[in-house]
Amino acid sequence: MATEYDKQISAYMGTINKLQNENERLRTELDKTEGKGLAGNLWFYIALLVIIILAVLLYRSHTQKSTGIGKNSD
């Protein structure tokens, strides 16, 4: 009876250990995704906005130069 009880306790301890490891893995995964949530998206949108602004400025500069060259050549 005592050996059966010991086996049962060992099995419970093994199950608890597996659940603790799984819980730790899930918490780590949650921390990774939680950290990237708003901050990661914020930096992405800021970078995208800067790229769009630079593209618009480059386009305007290019069109002004091409129209300015045509007017000055008269």
C-alpha positions in Angstrom: 0.0 0.0 0.0 2.8 2.4 0.9 4.6 1.8 -2.4 1.4 2.4 -4.3 0.9 5.7 -2.5 4.5 6.7 -3.2 4.0 6.0 -6.9 0.8 8.0 -6.9 2.5 10.9 -5.2 5.4 10.7 -7.6 3.0 10.8 -10.6 1.2 13.8 -9.1 4.6 15.6 -8.6 5.5 14.8 -12.2 2.2 16.2 -13.4 2.6 19.4 -11.3 6.2 19.8 -12.6 5.0 19.5 -16.3 2.2 22.0 -15.6 4.6 24.5 -14.0 7.0 24.2 -17.0 4.1 24.8 -19.4 2.9 27.7 -17.4 6.4 29.3 -17.4 6.7 28.8 -21.2 3.3 30.4 -21.7 4.1 33.4 -19.5 7.4 33.9 -21.4 5.5 33.8 -24.7 2.9 36.2 -23.4 5.6 38.6 -22.2 7.2 38.5 -25.7 3.9 39.2 -27.5 2.7 41.8 -24.9 5.9 43.8 -25.2 5.6 44.0 -28.9 2.0 44.9 -28.9 1.7 48.7 -28.8 5.4 49.6 -28.9 6.2 47.5 -31.9 3.2 48.8 -33.9 4.0 52.4 -32.8 7.5 52.2 -34.2 6.3 50.6 -37.4 3.7 53.4 -38.0 6.3 56.1 -37.1 8.7 54.6 -39.6 6.0 54.3 -42.2 5.0 57.9 -41.7 8.6 59.1 -42.1 9.0 57.1 -45.3 5.8 58.6 -46.7 6.8 62.1 -45.8 10.3 61.6 -47.4 8.7 60.2 -50.5 6.3 63.2 -50.8 9.2 65.6 -50.3 11.3 63.9 -52.8 8.5 63.8 -55.4 7.7 67.5 -54.8 11.4 68.4 -55.1 11.7 66.4 -58.3 8.6 67.9 -59.9 9.7 71.5 -58.9 13.1 70.9 -60.5 11.7 69.5 -63.7 9.1 72.3 -64.1 11.7 74.9 -63.0 14.2 73.8 -65.7 11.5 74.1 -68.4 10.7 77.7 -67.4 14.3 78.8 -67.1 15.3 77.5 -70.6 13.1 80.1 -72.5 
